[in-house]
């Protein structure tokens, strides 16, 4: 649903003569609002209306330079827009090659590759045992780039310790060129691929994957590559990876597995609380006044990811213990009587004692075969800060039903 919403934004951005003139002017380089207004001979309110639509669509960038705002073409967004019409009007769905099944043995069709990225919190042992590949989502810490996006060249203690000391971490989405290289390596070998992607509501990574896929299909028309928008992150994506492994073991094709994940992803839920509200403020999720006020009053937000894949404030309580109690209530709300959960994750940003407390509460309230406590990856930990705790599980009701609560 969110993908179509984003696509509609792009079509809207390109459906007006004034906005097309703005794009034409930006082809010659960055321009200020004043320069655009003078060249278009329009008033400021009209210009503001049109550039907001262009920026919201992702086709145009806006950046501050002192007291000026400069507008420019977003290369990634522009490339996506140029590929979009061809992608949507194709008679073949992404990843489906005409008559490809006729030329492939069933055992090859079912032996597809499963790919996640480093926003997925899942143990290295599980990745190795079940032959799951990982696409790195890079991040920087105090200006130093960590290209692999995980714990390969920095420990969790050092990463979260740096944040506690005032260090600044930033993430970068995977660009289409990186996806193209990854996808081509599979296409050359004739391998089917299922890629579980970080929520399109949190990152442009899914759009980058679609751009790369459209280009791959031009060169390798028989390539079967299925990017699945997880509408989630961290161990909600790990739950989807578990499902994909099971379906592959059962002999399902990559297409069947992708369809299954698209149906089940709305049942993979995560509720989390944070220790420092200012990280959410810096990420644009909370006003500065609310962040400061909440911190002073000891307010602990409980957040989740909505059905469209975007972050949402579910409720607010006072104190850490009350936050954990409310998260357990959400777990029980989504669990049918007598249900035994296969796997529940508790993911934290360097606060093991709190994670253990929540784990004990889970064990006391529901039945679960595997309760896994894991350190959150730096890709998502960057935006939550130290002291965040997430409860992740597969529910018996959908996210929509939680929203309707």
C-alpha positions in Angstrom: 0.0 0.0 0.0 2.7 2.5 0.9 4.6 1.8 -2.3 1.5 2.8 -4.3 1.1 5.8 -2.1 4.7 6.9 -2.8 4.2 6.3 -6.6 1.1 8.4 -6.6 3.1 11.2 -5.0 5.6 11.1 -7.9 2.8 11.1 -10.5 1.2 14.1 -8.7 4.5 15.9 -8.7 4.9 15.5 -12.5 1.3 16.4 -13.3 1.5 20.2 -13.2 3.0 22.6 -15.7 4.6 24.9 -13.1 6.2 21.9 -11.3 7.6 20.7 -14.7 9.0 24.2 -15.3 10.7 24.1 -11.8 12.3 20.8 -12.7 13.5 22.2 -16.0 15.1 25.1 -14.2 16.8 22.8 -11.7 18.4 20.9 -14.5 21.0 23.7 -14.6 21.9 23.3 -10.9 20.8 24.4 -7.5 18.5 27.4 -7.2 17.2 29.4 -4.3 13.5 30.1 -3.8 14.1 33.7 -4.8 15.7 32.7 -8.1 12.9 30.3 -8.9 10.2 32.8 -8.1 11.8 35.5 -10.3 12.3 33.1 -13.3 8.8 31.7 -13.0 7.2 35.1 -12.2 5.0 33.7 -9.4 4.4 34.7 -5.8 6.1 33.0 -2.8 2.9 31.2 -1.6 2.5 29.5 -5.1 6.1 28.5 -5.2 6.0 27.1 -1.7 3.0 25.0 -2.6 4.7 23.5 -5.7 8.2 22.8 -4.2 6.6 21.1 -1.2 4.9 18.6 -3.5 8.2 18.1 -5.4 10.2 17.6 -2.2 7.6 15.3 -0.6 7.7 13.1 -3.7 11.5 12.7 -3.4 12.2 14.1 -6.9 13.6 17.4 -5.5 16.0 18.0 -2.5 15.8 21.0 -0.2 18.8 21.9 1.9 19.7 24.9 4.1 22.8 27.0 3.3 22.9 29.7 5.9 19.7 31.7 5.7 19.0 30.4 2.2 17.1 27.2 1.1 18.6 25.6 -2.0 16.6 23.3 -4.2 18.1 20.6 -6.5 17.2 17.5 -8.4 17.4 14.4 -6.3 19.3 12.0 -8.6 17.9 8.8 -6.9 14.4 10.2 -6.9 14.7 11.4 -10.5 15.9 8.0 -11.6 13.1 6.2 -9.8 10.5 8.5 -11.4 11.9 7.9 -14.9 11.7 4.1 -14.3 8.4 4.1 -12.6 6.1 4.3 -15.6 7.8 1.5 -17.3 7.8 -0.6 -14.1 4.1 -0.1 -13.4 2.9 -0.6 -16.9 4.8 -3.8 -17.5 2.6 -6.8 -18.0 5.0 -8.8 -15.8 5.3 -8.3 -12.0 8.7 -7.5 -10.6 10.7 -10.7 -10.4 8.5 -12.7 -12.8 10.0 -13.8 -16.1 7.7 -14.9 -18.9 7.7 -18.7 -19.3 10.8 -18.9 -17.1 9.3 -21.9 -15.2 9.2 -23.9 -18.5 13.0 -23.8 -18.7 13.9 -24.5 -15.1 14.0 -27.7 -13.1 11.7 -27.6 -10.0 14.5 -28.4 -7.6 16.4 -25.3 -8.9 13.3 -23.1 -8.7 12.8 -24.0 -5.0 16.4 -23.5 -4.0 16.3 -19.7 -3.9 18.5 -17.3 -2.0 17.2 -15.4 1.0 18.7 -11.9 1.5 18.3 -9.5 4.4 20.1 -6.2 5.2 21.9 -5.1 8.4 18.8 -3.5 9.8 17.6 -7.0 10.4 18.6 -8.2 13.9 19.3 -11.9 13.6 22.2 -13.9 15.0 25.3 -14.5 12.7 24.9 -18.2 13.6 21.4 -18.4 12.2 22.5 -16.5 9.0 25.3 -19.0 8.4 23.3 -22.1 9.3 20.5 -21.2 7.0 22.6 -19.7 4.2 21.1 -16.1 4.4 23.0 -13.4 2.6 23.3 -9.8 4.0 23.3 -6.5 2.2 25.1 -3.9 4.3 23.4 -0.6 5.3 26.3 1.7 6.0 26.5 4.2 8.9 28.9 6.8 10.2 30.0 7.4 13.7 31.6 10.8 14.4 32.4 11.1 10.7 34.0 7.6 10.3 32.2 5.4 7.8 31.3 1.8 8.7 30.5 0.4 5.3 29.4 -3.1 6.5 26.7 -1.7 8.7 27.1 -4.1 11.6 29.5 -5.1 14.3 32.3 -6.2 12.1 34.6 -3.3 12.9 33.2 -1.9 16.1 31.7 -3.5 19.2 28.3 -2.7 20.5 29.8 -1.4 23.8 32.0 1.0 21.9 29.2 2.1 19.6 26.6 2.8 22.3 29.3 4.1 24.6 30.2 6.7 22.0 26.6 7.8 21.7 26.3 8.1 25.5 29.4 10.4 25.4 27.8 12.7 22.8 29.0 10.9 19.6 26.9 11.4 16.5 25.9 8.5 14.3 24.1 8.7 10.9 22.8 6.1 8.5 22.8 6.0 4.7 20.3 4.1 2.6 21.6 1.5 0.1 21.7 3.2 -3.3 20.5 1.6 -6.6 24.0 1.0 -7.8 24.8 -1.2 -4.8 21.6 -3.2 -5.3 22.4 -3.6 -9.0 25.7 -5.1 -8.2 24.2 -7.5 -5.7 21.3 -8.5 -7.9 23.5 -9.0 -10.9 25.7 -11.5 -9.1 22.6 -13.6 -8.6 21.2 -13.0 -12.1 24.4 -14.1 -13.7 24.2 -17.5 -11.9 20.5 -17.9 -12.6 19.6 -17.8 -8.9 16.1 -16.9 -7.7 16.3 -14.3 -4.9 14.0 -13.2 -2.1 15.1 -10.0 -0.4 13.5 -8.8 2.8 13.9 -5.0 2.8 13.9 -2.4 5.6 10.4 -0.7 5.8 9.8 1.8 3.0 8.1 4.0 5.6 11.5 4.3 7.4 14.0 4.4 4.5 14.3 4.9 0.8 16.1 1.5 0.5 13.0 -0.3 -0.9 12.8 2.3 -3.7 16.4 1.8 -4.5 15.9 -1.9 -4.8 13.0 -1.4 -7.2 15.1 1.0 -9.4 17.9 -1.6 -9.5 15.5 -4.4 -10.3 14.0 -2.6 -13.2 17.5 -2.2 -14.7 18.4 -5.8 -14.0 15.3 -6.9 -15.8 16.4 -5.0 -18.9 19.7 -7.0 -19.0 18.5 -10.2 -17.5 14.8 -10.6 -18.4 14.6 -14.1 -16.9 15.8 -12.9 -13.5 13.5 -13.9 -10.6 14.2 -11.4 -7.9 11.6 -10.5 -5.3 12.1 -7.5 -3.0 9.6 -7.7 -0.1 8.8 -4.4 1.7 8.9 -5.7 5.3 7.1 -2.7 6.7 9.3 -3.4 9.6 12.8 -3.4 11.0 15.1 -5.1 13.4 13.7 -8.5 14.5 10.3 -8.1 12.9 12.4 -8.7 9.7 14.1 -11.6 11.4 10.7 -13.2 11.9 10.1 -12.9 8.2 13.4 -14.5 7.5 12.5 -17.4 9.8 9.2 -17.8 7.8 11.1 -17.7 4.5 13.5 -20.4 5.6 10.6 -22.6 6.6 8.8 -22.1 3.3 12.0 -22.9 1.4 12.5 -26.1 3.4 8.9 -27.0 2.6 9.7 -26.7 -1.1 7.9 -23.4 -1.9 9.0 -21.4 -4.8 10.4 -17.9 -4.4 7.2 -16.4 -5.8 5.1 -18.4 -3.3 7.3 -17.4 -0.4 7.2 -13.7 -1.4 3.4 -13.8 -1.5 3.3 -15.6 1.8 5.5 -13.0 3.5 3.4 -10.1 2.0 0.4 -11.7 3.8 2.1 -12.5 7.1 4.2 -9.3 7.6 1.2 -7.4 9.1 1.3 -10.0 11.9 4.9 -9.3 12.8 4.8 -6.7 15.5 7.3 -4.7 17.5 6.6 -2.4 20.5 9.4 -0.4 22.0 10.3 2.2 24.4 13.4 4.5 24.6 15.5 6.0 27.4 16.2 9.4 25.9 13.5 11.1 23.9 16.0 13.5 22.2 17.1 10.8 19.8 13.6 10.6 18.5 13.6 14.4 18.2 16.8 14.4 16.2 15.3 11.8 13.9 12.3 14.1 13.3 9.8 11.9 15.2 9.2 14.2 18.2 9.1 17.9 18.8 11.9 19.4 20.9 9.5 20.7 23.5 7.8 17.3 23.8 11.2 15.6 24.1 12.4 17.9 26.8 9.1 17.9 28.7 8.8 14.1 28.5 12.4 13.6 29.8 11.8 15.9 32.8 8.5 14.2 33.7 9.8 10.7 33.2 7.4 10.1 30.4 8.2 6.9 28.4 6.7 6.6 25.0 5.7 3.2 23.6 6.1 3.2 19.8 5.3 0.8 17.1 5.3 0.6 13.3 2.0 1.2 11.6 0.5 -0.9 8.7 2.0 1.5 6.3 5.5 0.9 7.7 5.9 4.3 9.4 6.7 4.9 13.0 3.8 5.7 15.3 3.4 6.7 19.0 1.1 4.0 20.5 0.9 5.3 24.1 2.7 7.2 26.8 3.3 6.1 30.4 5.3 7.3 33.3 8.4 5.2 34.2 10.2 2.3 32.7 8.3 -0.4 34.7 5.0 0.9 33.4 6.3 0.9 29.9 7.3 -2.8 30.1 3.9 -3.6 31.7 2.1 -1.9 28.8 4.3 -3.8 26.2 3.3 -7.1 27.8 -0.3 -6.0 27.6 0.1 -5.5 23.9 1.7 -9.0 23.6 -1.2 -10.6 25.4 -3.7 -8.7 23.4 -2.4 -10.2 20.2 -2.0 -13.8 21.6 -4.9 -16.3 21.4 -5.6 -18.3 24.5 -3.4 -21.4 24.6 -1.1 -20.1 21.9 2.6 -21.2 22.1 4.8 -18.7 20.4 7.6 -20.2 18.4 10.0 -17.2 18.7 9.8 -13.9 20.6 12.6 -11.4 20.4 13.7 -8.8 22.9 16.1 -6.4 21.2 17.9 -3.7 23.2 20.5 -0.9 22.7 23.0 -1.9 25.4 20.7 -2.3 28.4 21.0 -6.0 29.2 19.5 -5.7 32.7 16.3 -4.1 31.4 16.1 -6.7 28.6 16.3 -9.5 31.1 13.6 -7.9 33.2 11.3 -7.7 30.2 12.2 -11.3 29.3 11.2 -12.5 32.8 7.8 -10.7 32.4 7.3 -12.4 29.0 7.9 -15.9 30.4 5.5 -15.2 33.2 2.7 -14.2 30.9 2.8 -16.2 27.7 4.1 -19.6 26.4 7.1 -19.4 24.1 9.6 -22.0 22.8 12.4 -19.6 21.9 12.9 -16.3 23.7 15.9 -14.5 22.2 17.6 -11.5 23.6 19.8 -9.7 21.1 21.7 -6.4 20.8 20.1 -4.0 18.3 22.1 -3.2 15.2 23.7 0.2 14.8 21.5 1.0 11.8 18.3 1.2 13.9 20.1 1.9 17.2 21.4 5.2 15.7 17.8 6.5 15.8 16.7 5.2 19.2 19.9 5.8 21.2 21.2 3.8 24.2 18.6 2.3 26.6 15.9 1.3 24.1 14.1 -2.0 24.5 11.9 -3.6 21.8 9.5 -6.6 22.2 9.0 -8.4 18.8 6.6 -11.2 18.2 4.2 -12.8 15.6 0.7 -11.9 16.7 -2.7 -13.5 16.0 -4.1 -10.2 15.0 -2.9 -7.7 12.5 -1.4 -4.2 12.9 -4.7 -2.8 11.6 -6.5 -4.3 14.5 -4.1 -2.7 17.0 -4.6 0.6 15.3 -8.4 0.2 15.6 -8.0 -0.3 19.3 
